[in-house]
Structure formats: structure tokens, C-alpha cells
């Protein structure tokens, strides 16, 4: 205690000595009281130190009626020596009461990440809703805000397919688009609905699982069941195609699909977990389990000789094959998935590149592309064979997990930052601030009409109709100009206009593919539908079998 006594200013100590002239015992009591006050004062001063709490991300987008909920993360940045308990309180508008909650009301040093939980609810109106977080240590209060963008499920640009409105689960790991524009989706095993390899041709769903093949229409009705086309497990990890021939891998099996008919391909090894499949420029099939790489030649799997490889087995994060037959491998660095090292194997020698990498791919022109994390100057790079180096593109802050390509060999990237595509001069990025695509997108691709397709671990199969043609949920029409709807937009009252007089079956579906209207009509008929404002699809089939499609915009 003598050390603490010296913390009192000298003048104060002198006055205390004067006051305590009536005995040593009394002086000791007075000193003890004063020292206790000093300790209390110092502890209060420590607790009163400023600290910083922040929420990330600043905005989340939810679709009304969707099954998926979300979280915000709370981070604490304490000053040196700070160890006080921090208490959290949410300040919410009435519409978010019970919808937005705290995972934990307080945290202690070393201050782990806390979370704000957001449940989706149809009771929350569309619009941007503000959430305020109050953080307090008893003396100092800090505030930070985030917003929830609640979007109607008839959003005209985005469509989400999951267990709520399609025959597949919301656990999606892979996407691809074949030459004809069919969408292929790889579902992760989940608690609901059908899981496995899924094909959506914008008119019907085909789902292969351990029960066989099931075929559905856009309204969920089962059209066909074929138990002979069975997958041994339901965890589809990777999809690739050449023309309209599609290849897919589960953890233990390889599959080939031609004309909607699935055939298993003998696996090169049993008891392993396959992670990626690809088709090279010459049509050879390649796959990896993260430790070895195999190539299929004349129905025989040949294992690549890794005996002289400059990296240990089991550390292969990604791979690609260029037009010269060189194998490009990304070595996983433990704890830093985005900082992998690139190794090229020409069949004899290995060459190592120091560029930090998390993903690699080769386009149809033979260019090698790599991606990494936002911590680097340019997360997307192209290999220059002249300088034997990787040159960066000017692209947005992005965490690249996977690279695919669309028209003119331009990349579509996905990963921890959402999804983005490159048009040759600039990137367009989608994340939780401007779309239903959250961070952690598992895969992204584009169809021949430049519509973006995204697979998300928890959201499902996400479709962005931002291209030249969008006919999700209805068959393609050979001559849509022969059927017109006027006025369009309308408040729900419009007329069918067509030169040829013939009866037609008219159906109208919402953006999620749900049927809202079905009736027989003739050209010139007036329709009056009572639906909420939003974006709809009208399809018509005549008695002679002609098909037409028309987008509808219904206003309030």
C-alpha cells in the first residue's frame, strides 16, 4: 500500500497528516480509506476509457417470404489495457421488434465477435429499416448503425429458387450453364426437399438423387419419376460441361449427363472426397480430391505423377489445364486460403510462381486467370507468357473463390465478397448492399443471354435477369412479337393483341414461378387480374401448339 499512498499529491498528504494528529491508529484508518478511494477512482477511470464497436456489413438485403435469415457481426476495438465488460442494446423501430435480436447481450475481454440476428418475416414492410446498436461499459457509450433492405419477393431483377419454391434445397454449391442455356445446379445435402444434381431449362426441373430422376414443372407438379437414374450420394460439389454434355462429381462419384440421361463414370479411386472436375480444351476430363489429379483417357483414369511436386499431398486448393497441356496447381497455405502458391507442371518440370492465389481457371482462348483476396493490389490477374508473370486487372475489392467464364472469355467471379462479372473494361459487383447475393457465394456463371446465375451455400439458386433475354419459369418463345399485351405496365387490366384469331391457354406466374392465373382466352379479350404490384410472366399456348411469352409489370 505505501506505493499507492505516494499517488496522492504531496499537498494532500500534508493535509491528511494534519487532520490525523490524534494518533497513529487514526492515521492508518484515514490512509486506508483514502487508498480505497484511489483504487475505486482508478478502476472507474479505466472503465471510462473510450473504445470502439462497429457493425459489419452495414447493410443486408432480404426478400420478403424467403426462408433465409441473416446476421450482422459486432466487432470491438479496445484500447491497450482495456478489460471492462461491454453491454449491448438494440434500438429498433416497432416493425423490427422480435425480428432483430442480439445473440448475446454482453462480451468480456478478449471481446469475441458478437452477432445481431435477423429473422425474415412477411410482417416487415418493404424498404430500408435502420438498426442502432448501443454499446456501453458503464461509463462510456458508443453507437453504430446498420440497415436491413427488405425487398418484395416479386423483385423484377432477381429470382431466388430454394426449398420454398422449387424442387431443390437451398444448400447450393455449384452452377454451370451448358451450350443450349440450360442451368445446372449442384445441391449440398440438406434437411428438406430433393438434393443432388439439378437441371432447369426455364420450363421444367430435372433432379437426380439417390431416389433416381424426378421431373417437375415450374409449379412443382411431378411429371416423371425414373428410379433407374440414381446418384449414390446427394452432395454435388462441382459441375463442368463441353457443349451440351455435362459432367458432375459428388464426394465419391463421377457422372455424365447427355440429353437429360445420367450415367455414372467409374471413379479412379474409392473412399476419397472429390473437390473439382473440369474439361480441357481437347475434351479430356480431369478431377482432383485435393491430393491427387487424374485425367480420363480412353475410359482409363491416369494419375498425374506428383513425386517431384514442390508441395505436399493434400494441399491442392485448385487446378486448371491450359491449351498446351500444362497443369496449373494452387497450393493451399494452411490458415491462408487466399495466399496459395501457383505451380505449373509441363509433364517433366515444375515451375513455381510467387503470386498469392486462391483460384485459377483457363478460358477458351487459353488465357490463365488467377484470383486472390482483397488484401492484394489486384485480386484478379492474367498470366503473360512473354514475361512469365501475372499481370493484374483494375477490379473492385473482391475475395475471389472461384472463376468461370461467359461470352468472349470474360470472367465471372464468386467468393467471400459475393459475385461479379467483367465486361472487358469494368466490373459489376453484386453483394448484400445491392442484391440478394450475400458474401460467401459458392459459384457464379452467366448464360448465353448474359443473365447472372449464382449458387449460394444457404440462399439457394439465384438468378439475375439483367441480360438481353430473360424467360425464367416459362418456355422460350419463337416469336414473342406476335402476341402483345397492352397497356404494359398496367394496374392489372390489359388486353391480348394478336392478328390471328385462335384460342389460347393463358397462364401468369410471379417472379418465383408460382402460378397466379390460368384461363382460356381469345385474341382481343380483356384480362383483369388482382395481384400485388410487381413483375410477372405471361405465357400462352394456342390450340395449334404455338407458344408465346410476355413480361408483365403490375403497378399499384
MOUR-V606690 format. One record per pair of residues at least 6 apart in sequence whose ideal C-beta (glycine too) atoms are under 8 Angstrom apart, sorted by sequence separation. I is the first residue (numbers start at 1). J is the second residue. If there is no record, write none. Layout:
I,J + I,J
//
This chain:
20,26 + 62,68 + 135,141 + 136,142 + 162,168 + 163,169 + 164,170 + 177,183 + 178,184 + 189,195 + 199,205 + 200,206 + 207,213 + 216,222 + 217,223 + 240,246 + 241,247 + 248,254 + 249,255 + 256,262 + 257,263 + 279,285 + 280,286 + 287,293 + 288,294 + 295,301 + 296,302 + 321,327 + 322,328 + 333,339 + 344,350 + 345,351 + 362,368 + 363,369 + 373,379 + 383,389 + 384,390 + 405,411 + 406,412 + 413,419 + 414,420 + 421,427 + 431,437 + 432,438 + 446,452 + 447,453 + 455,461 + 456,462 + 471,477 + 488,494 + 509,515 + 510,516 + 521,527 + 541,547 + 542,548 + 20,27 + 62,69 + 107,114 + 134,141 + 135,142 + 151,158 + 153,160 + 161,168 + 162,169 + 163,170 + 177,184 + 187,194 + 188,195 + 198,205 + 199,206 + 206,213 + 207,214 + 215,222 + 216,223 + 239,246 + 240,247 + 247,254 + 248,255 + 255,262 + 256,263 + 267,274 + 278,285 + 279,286 + 286,293 + 287,294 + 294,301 + 295,302 + 306,313 + 320,327 + 321,328 + 333,340 + 343,350 + 344,351 + 361,368 + 362,369 + 372,379 + 383,390 + 384,391 + 404,411 + 405,412 + 412,419 + 413,420 + 420,427 + 421,428 + 430,437 + 431,438 + 432,439 + 445,452 + 446,453 + 454,461 + 455,462 + 465,472 + 487,494 + 508,515 + 509,516 + 540,547 + 541,548 + 5,13 + 8,16 + 62,70 + 92,100 + 134,142 + 135,143 + 162,170 + 175,183 + 176,184 + 187,195 + 198,206 + 199,207 + 206,214 + 207,215 + 214,222 + 215,223 + 239,247 + 240,248 + 247,255 + 255,263 + 256,264 + 277,285 + 278,286 + 286,294 + 294,302 + 319,327 + 320,328 + 332,340 + 333,341 + 343,351 + 344,352 + 360,368 + 361,369 + 371,379 + 382,390 + 383,391 + 403,411 + 404,412 + 412,420 + 413,421 + 420,428 + 431,439 + 444,452 + 445,453 + 453,461 + 454,462 + 486,494 + 496,504 + 507,515 + 508,516 + 539,547 + 540,548 + 134,143 + 135,144 + 175,184 + 187,196 + 198,207 + 206,215 + 207,216 + 215,224 + 239,248 + 247,256 + 248,257 + 255,264 + 256,265 + 277,286 + 278,287 + 286,295 + 294,303 + 295,304 + 319,328 + 331,340 + 343,352 + 344,353 + 360,369 + 371,380 + 372,381 + 381,390 + 382,391 + 403,412 + 404,413 + 412,421 + 413,422 + 420,429 + 444,453 + 453,462 + 454,463 + 463,472 + 485,494 + 486,495 + 508,517 + 539,548 + 540,549 + 17,27 + 20,30 + 60,70 + 76,86 + 90,100 + 104,114 + 133,143 + 174,184 + 175,185 + 187,197 + 197,207 + 198,208 + 205,215 + 214,224 + 215,225 + 238,248 + 246,256 + 247,257 + 254,264 + 255,265 + 277,287 + 285,295 + 286,296 + 293,303 + 294,304 + 319,329 + 330,340 + 331,341 + 342,352 + 343,353 + 360,370 + 370,380 + 371,381 + 381,391 + 403,413 + 404,414 + 411,421 + 412,422 + 419,429 + 420,430 + 444,454 + 453,463 + 454,464 + 485,495 + 496,506 + 507,517 + 508,518 + 517,527 + 539,549 + 540,550 + 16,27 + 19,30 + 20,31 + 90,101 + 103,114 + 104,115 + 132,143 + 133,144 + 174,185 + 175,186 + 186,197 + 187,198 + 196,207 + 197,208 + 204,215 + 205,216 + 213,224 + 214,225 + 215,226 + 238,249 + 245,256 + 246,257 + 253,264 + 254,265 + 276,287 + 284,295 + 285,296 + 292,303 + 293,304 + 318,329 + 319,330 + 330,341 + 331,342 + 341,352 + 342,353 + 359,370 + 360,371 + 369,380 + 370,381 + 381,392 + 382,393 + 402,413 + 410,421 + 411,422 + 418,429 + 419,430 + 443,454 + 444,455 + 452,463 + 453,464 + 485,496 + 486,497 + 506,517 + 507,518 + 538,549 + 539,550 + 60,72 + 90,102 + 102,114 + 103,115 + 132,144 + 133,145 + 174,186 + 185,197 + 186,198 + 196,208 + 197,209 + 204,216 + 205,217 + 213,225 + 214,226 + 236,248 + 237,249 + 245,257 + 246,258 + 254,266 + 276,288 + 284,296 + 292,304 + 318,330 + 330,342 + 331,343 + 341,353 + 359,371 + 369,381 + 380,392 + 381,393 + 401,413 + 402,414 + 410,422 + 417,429 + 418,430 + 419,431 + 443,455 + 451,463 + 452,464 + 484,496 + 485,497 + 506,518 + 517,529 + 537,549 + 538,550 + 102,115 + 103,116 + 132,145 + 133,146 + 172,185 + 173,186 + 184,197 + 185,198 + 194,207 + 196,209 + 204,217 + 205,218 + 212,225 + 213,226 + 236,249 + 237,250 + 245,258 + 254,267 + 274,287 + 275,288 + 284,297 + 293,306 + 316,329 + 317,330 + 329,342 + 330,343 + 341,354 + 342,355 + 357,370 + 358,371 + 359,372 + 369,382 + 370,383 + 380,393 + 400,413 + 401,414 + 402,415 + 410,423 + 418,431 + 441,454 + 442,455 + 451,464 + 483,496 + 484,497 + 505,518 + 506,519 + 516,529 + 537,550 + 538,551 + 16,30 + 74,88 + 88,102 + 102,116 + 103,117 + 131,145 + 172,186 + 173,187 + 184,198 + 185,199 + 195,209 + 196,210 + 203,217 + 204,218 + 211,225 + 212,226 + 213,227 + 236,250 + 237,251 + 244,258 + 253,267 + 274,288 + 275,289 + 292,306 + 316,330 + 317,331 + 328,342 + 329,343 + 357,371 + 358,372 + 368,382 + 369,383 + 378,392 + 400,414 + 401,415 + 410,424 + 417,431 + 418,432 + 441,455 + 442,456 + 451,465 + 452,466 + 483,497 + 484,498 + 505,519 + 506,520 + 517,531 + 537,551 + 538,552 + 16,31 + 57,72 + 101,116 + 102,117 + 116,131 + 130,145 + 131,146 + 172,187 + 173,188 + 184,199 + 185,200 + 194,209 + 203,218 + 212,227 + 213,228 + 235,250 + 244,259 + 252,267 + 274,289 + 275,290 + 316,331 + 317,332 + 328,343 + 329,344 + 341,356 + 342,357 + 355,370 + 357,372 + 358,373 + 367,382 + 368,383 + 377,392 + 378,393 + 380,395 + 398,413 + 400,415 + 401,416 + 406,421 + 441,456 + 442,457 + 451,466 + 452,467 + 483,498 + 505,520 + 506,521 + 516,531 + 536,551 + 537,552 + 56,72 + 88,104 + 89,105 + 100,116 + 101,117 + 130,146 + 131,147 + 171,187 + 172,188 + 183,199 + 211,227 + 212,228 + 213,229 + 234,250 + 235,251 + 273,289 + 315,331 + 316,332 + 328,344 + 329,345 + 340,356 + 341,357 + 356,372 + 367,383 + 378,394 + 379,395 + 399,415 + 408,424 + 440,456 + 450,466 + 451,467 + 482,498 + 504,520 + 535,551 + 536,552 + 55,72 + 56,73 + 88,105 + 100,117 + 116,133 + 130,147 + 131,148 + 168,185 + 171,188 + 182,199 + 183,200 + 194,211 + 212,229 + 233,250 + 272,289 + 273,290 + 315,332 + 327,344 + 328,345 + 339,356 + 340,357 + 355,372 + 356,373 + 378,395 + 398,415 + 399,416 + 400,417 + 418,435 + 437,454 + 440,457 + 450,467 + 482,499 + 503,520 + 504,521 + 535,552 + 536,553 + 16,34 + 55,73 + 87,105 + 88,106 + 100,118 + 101,119 + 129,147 + 169,187 + 171,189 + 182,200 + 183,201 + 212,230 + 232,250 + 233,251 + 247,265 + 252,270 + 311,329 + 315,333 + 326,344 + 327,345 + 338,356 + 339,357 + 340,358 + 342,360 + 379,397 + 380,398 + 399,417 + 419,437 + 438,456 + 440,458 + 449,467 + 450,468 + 451,469 + 482,500 + 503,521 + 504,522 + 535,553 + 536,554 + 55,74 + 56,75 + 87,106 + 88,107 + 99,118 + 100,119 + 128,147 + 129,148 + 168,187 + 169,188 + 171,190 + 182,201 + 183,202 + 204,223 + 211,230 + 231,250 + 233,252 + 252,271 + 268,287 + 272,291 + 315,334 + 326,345 + 338,357 + 339,358 + 379,398 + 398,417 + 418,437 + 437,456 + 449,468 + 451,470 + 503,522 + 504,523 + 521,540 + 534,553 + 535,554 + 54,74 + 55,75 + 86,106 + 99,119 + 128,148 + 129,149 + 169,189 + 170,190 + 194,214 + 210,230 + 232,252 + 233,253 + 252,272 + 254,274 + 265,285 + 269,289 + 309,329 + 311,331 + 317,337 + 326,346 + 338,358 + 356,376 + 370,390 + 379,399 + 380,400 + 397,417 + 398,418 + 418,438 + 447,467 + 449,469 + 502,522 + 516,536 + 534,554 + 53,74 + 54,75 + 85,106 + 86,107 + 128,149 + 129,150 + 169,190 + 181,202 + 208,229 + 209,230 + 210,231 + 232,253 + 252,273 + 292,313 + 310,331 + 325,346 + 337,358 + 379,400 + 418,439 + 438,459 + 446,467 + 449,470 + 501,522 + 502,523 + 506,527 + 508,529 + 510,531 + 533,554 + 53,75 + 85,107 + 86,108 + 99,121 + 127,149 + 128,150 + 169,191 + 170,192 + 208,230 + 209,231 + 210,232 + 231,253 + 251,273 + 252,274 + 291,313 + 318,340 + 324,346 + 325,347 + 398,420 + 417,439 + 419,441 + 430,452 + 437,459 + 501,523 + 532,554 + 533,555 + 53,76 + 54,77 + 85,108 + 127,150 + 169,192 + 208,231 + 210,233 + 251,274 + 254,277 + 269,292 + 291,314 + 293,316 + 304,327 + 317,340 + 374,397 + 380,403 + 416,439 + 418,441 + 421,444 + 436,459 + 500,523 + 501,524 + 508,531 + 511,534 + 531,554 + 533,556 + 52,76 + 53,77 + 99,123 + 124,148 + 126,150 + 169,193 + 171,195 + 210,234 + 231,255 + 250,274 + 290,314 + 292,316 + 374,398 + 396,420 + 416,440 + 420,444 + 430,454 + 499,523 + 510,534 + 511,535 + 51,76 + 52,77 + 83,108 + 86,111 + 99,124 + 125,150 + 126,151 + 168,193 + 169,194 + 209,234 + 249,274 + 269,294 + 290,315 + 291,316 + 374,399 + 395,420 + 415,440 + 419,444 + 421,446 + 437,462 + 496,521 + 498,523 + 510,535 + 511,536 + 529,554 + 5,31 + 8,34 + 51,77 + 52,78 + 83,109 + 88,114 + 90,116 + 124,150 + 126,152 + 167,193 + 168,194 + 169,195 + 268,294 + 290,316 + 293,319 + 355,381 + 373,399 + 415,441 + 436,462 + 496,522 + 497,523 + 510,536 + 511,537 + 51,78 + 82,109 + 163,190 + 166,193 + 167,194 + 168,195 + 249,276 + 290,317 + 330,357 + 371,398 + 373,400 + 395,422 + 414,441 + 496,523 + 497,524 + 509,536 + 510,537 + 51,79 + 95,123 + 96,124 + 249,277 + 288,316 + 330,358 + 342,370 + 372,400 + 414,442 + 496,524 + 508,536 + 509,537 + 50,79 + 95,124 + 163,192 + 248,277 + 330,359 + 371,400 + 393,422 + 398,427 + 414,443 + 435,464 + 495,524 + 496,525 + 508,537 + 1,31 + 5,35 + 8,38 + 49,79 + 95,125 + 116,146 + 118,148 + 163,193 + 168,198 + 247,277 + 311,341 + 330,360 + 371,401 + 414,444 + 495,525 + 508,538 + 509,539 + 1,32 + 4,35 + 7,38 + 51,82 + 76,107 + 78,109 + 100,131 + 167,198 + 231,262 + 254,285 + 265,296 + 288,319 + 371,402 + 380,411 + 396,427 + 398,429 + 413,444 + 421,452 + 495,526 + 496,527 + 507,538 + 508,539 + 49,81 + 71,103 + 229,261 + 232,264 + 247,279 + 311,343 + 328,360 + 371,403 + 395,427 + 412,444 + 494,526 + 495,527 + 506,538 + 507,539 + 49,82 + 53,86 + 78,111 + 96,129 + 229,262 + 231,264 + 254,287 + 266,299 + 268,301 + 286,319 + 310,343 + 339,372 + 370,403 + 380,413 + 396,429 + 412,445 + 419,452 + 493,526 + 494,527 + 506,539 + 507,540 + 1,35 + 4,38 + 95,129 + 197,231 + 267,301 + 293,327 + 309,343 + 328,362 + 338,372 + 339,373 + 355,389 + 369,403 + 412,446 + 430,464 + 493,527 + 506,540 + 4,39 + 46,81 + 49,84 + 51,86 + 76,111 + 96,131 + 196,231 + 266,301 + 268,303 + 286,321 + 338,373 + 355,390 + 419,454 + 474,509 + 493,528 + 505,540 + 46,82 + 93,129 + 237,273 + 238,274 + 293,329 + 309,345 + 353,389 + 473,509 + 492,528 + 504,540 + 505,541 + 46,83 + 47,84 + 93,130 + 168,205 + 237,274 + 238,275 + 240,277 + 242,279 + 284,321 + 338,375 + 353,390 + 492,529 + 504,541 + 46,84 + 75,113 + 167,205 + 196,234 + 237,275 + 238,276 + 239,277 + 240,278 + 241,279 + 247,285 + 249,287 + 473,511 + 492,530 + 504,542 + 74,113 + 92,131 + 161,200 + 166,205 + 168,207 + 195,234 + 197,236 + 237,276 + 238,277 + 240,279 + 318,357 + 323,362 + 404,443 + 406,445 + 407,446 + 492,531 + 503,542 + 504,543 + 73,113 + 74,114 + 91,131 + 92,132 + 167,207 + 195,235 + 196,236 + 281,321 + 310,350 + 318,358 + 320,360 + 322,362 + 328,368 + 330,370 + 399,439 + 401,441 + 402,442 + 404,444 + 406,446 + 412,452 + 414,454 + 473,513 + 502,542 + 503,543 + 73,114 + 74,115 + 90,131 + 91,132 + 242,283 + 278,319 + 280,321 + 281,322 + 304,345 + 309,350 + 317,358 + 318,359 + 319,360 + 320,361 + 321,362 + 358,399 + 359,400 + 361,402 + 364,405 + 401,442 + 402,443 + 404,445 + 406,447 + 407,448 + 414,455 + 472,513 + 502,543 + 73,115 + 74,116 + 90,132 + 91,133 + 197,239 + 276,318 + 278,320 + 281,323 + 290,332 + 308,350 + 310,352 + 318,360 + 320,362 + 324,366 + 358,400 + 359,401 + 361,403 + 363,405 + 367,409 + 369,411 + 371,413 + 380,422 + 402,444 + 502,544 + 72,115 + 73,116 + 90,133 + 91,134 + 276,319 + 278,321 + 323,366 + 358,401 + 359,402 + 360,403 + 361,404 + 373,416 + 374,417 + 407,450 + 71,115 + 72,116 + 89,133 + 90,134 + 189,233 + 322,366 + 359,403 + 361,405 + 365,409 + 371,415 + 406,450 + 496,540 + 502,546 + 504,548 + 508,552 + 71,116 + 88,133 + 89,134 + 189,234 + 240,285 + 280,325 + 364,409 + 71,117 + 72,118 + 88,134 + 189,235 + 322,368 + 363,409 + 71,118 + 88,135 + 89,136 + 167,214 + 187,234 + 188,235 + 199,246 + 208,255 + 213,260 + 69,117 + 70,118 + 87,135 + 100,148 + 188,236 + 320,368 + 342,390 + 363,411 + 69,118 + 86,135 + 87,136 + 167,216 + 187,236 + 208,257 + 213,262 + 238,287 + 69,119 + 86,136 + 87,137 + 186,236 + 361,411 + 69,120 + 86,137 + 87,138 + 186,237 + 197,248 + 68,120 + 85,137 + 96,148 + 186,238 + 67,120 + 84,137 + 85,138 + 167,220 + 186,239 + 485,538 + 66,120 + 84,138 + 166,220 + 185,239 + 206,260 + 208,262 + 359,413 + 65,120 + 165,220 + 184,239 + 62,118 + 64,120 + 359,415 + 63,120 + 65,122 + 184,241 + 358,415 + 483,540 + 60,118 + 62,120 + 64,122 + 197,255 + 199,257 + 494,552 + 72,131 + 74,133 + 76,135 + 64,124 + 197,257 + 55,116 + 74,135 + 199,260 + 338,399 + 64,126 + 173,235 + 174,236 + 179,241 + 182,244 + 184,246 + 186,248 + 338,400 + 477,539 + 488,550 + 490,552 + 492,554 + 173,236 + 174,237 + 176,239 + 178,241 + 474,537 + 488,551 + 489,552 + 490,553 + 491,554 + 173,237 + 174,238 + 175,239 + 176,240 + 177,241 + 179,243 + 180,244 + 184,248 + 473,537 + 475,539 + 488,552 + 489,553 + 490,554 + 491,555 + 173,238 + 174,239 + 176,241 + 178,243 + 179,244 + 197,262 + 472,537 + 474,539 + 483,548 + 485,550 + 488,553 + 489,554 + 490,555 + 491,556 + 178,244 + 471,537 + 482,548 + 484,550 + 489,555 + 178,245 + 479,546 + 483,550 + 485,552 + 178,246 + 478,546 + 480,548 + 59,128 + 478,547 + 479,548 + 480,549 + 176,246 + 477,547 + 480,550 + 476,547 + 477,548 + 475,547 + 477,549 + 476,549 + 72,146 + 174,248 + 475,549 + 474,549 + 55,133 + 471,549 + 53,133 + 281,362 + 470,551 + 53,135 + 280,362 + 281,364 + 51,135 + 281,366 + 51,137 + 60,146 + 62,148 + 64,150 + 58,145 + 59,146 + 60,147 + 61,148 + 62,149 + 64,151 + 66,153 + 58,146 + 59,147 + 60,148 + 61,149 + 62,150 + 63,151 + 64,152 + 65,153 + 48,137 + 51,140 + 53,142 + 55,144 + 57,146 + 58,147 + 59,148 + 60,149 + 62,151 + 63,152 + 64,153 + 47,137 + 50,140 + 52,142 + 54,144 + 55,145 + 59,149 + 61,151 + 63,153 + 47,138 + 48,139 + 49,140 + 51,142 + 53,144 + 55,146 + 47,139 + 48,140 + 50,142 + 63,155 + 47,140 + 66,160 + 68,162 + 44,139 + 63,158 + 67,162 + 66,162 + 67,163 + 63,160 + 67,164 + 66,164 + 65,164 + 68,170 + 67,170 + 176,404 + 218,473 + 218,474 + 186,443 + 200,461 + 198,461 + 183,447 + 181,447 + 176,443 + 181,448 + 174,442 + 175,443 + 177,445 + 181,449 + 173,442 + 174,443 + 175,444 + 176,445 + 177,446 + 179,448 + 186,455 + 188,457 + 202,471 + 172,442 + 173,443 + 175,445 + 177,447 + 183,453 + 185,455 + 202,472 + 203,473 + 172,443 + 177,448 + 202,473 + 203,474 + 202,474 + 203,475 + 202,475 + 203,476 + 202,476 + 160,436 + 177,453 + 185,461 + 158,435 + 158,436 + 175,453 + 183,461 + 175,454 + 175,455 + 183,463 + 155,436 + 174,455 + 173,455 + 172,455 + 172,456 + 173,457 + 151,436 + 172,457 + 171,457 + 175,461 + 171,458 + 172,459 + 170,458 + 172,460 + 170,459 + 171,460 + 172,461 + 170,460 + 219,509 + 169,460 + 218,509 + 168,460 + 168,461 + 166,460 + 219,513 + 166,461 + 218,513 + 219,514 + 219,515 + 162,459 + 163,460 + 218,515 + 162,460 + 160,459 + 161,460 + 162,461 + 160,460 + 161,461 + 160,461 + 161,462 + 160,462 + 161,463 + 159,462 + 160,463 + 158,462 + 159,463 + 158,463 + 159,464 + 158,464 + 159,465 + 157,464 + 158,465 + 157,465 + 156,465 + 157,466 + 159,472 + 159,473 + 165,512 + 166,513 + 164,512 + 165,513 + 165,514 + 161,512 + 159,511 + 160,512 + 161,513 + 158,511 + 159,512 + 159,513 + 156,511 + 154,510 + 155,511 + 153,510 + 154,511 + 153,511 + 154,512 + 153,512 + 70,432 + 70,438 + 66,436 + 61,432 + 60,432 + 61,433 + 59,432 + 61,434 + 63,436 + 57,431 + 59,433 + 61,435 + 62,436 + 57,432 + 58,433 + 61,436 + 57,433 + 61,438 + 60,438 + 154,532 + 156,534 + 154,533 + 155,534 + 156,535 + 152,532 + 154,534 + 155,535 + 154,535 + 57,439 + 152,534 + 154,536 + 68,458 + 68,459 + 68,460 + 66,459 + 156,553
//
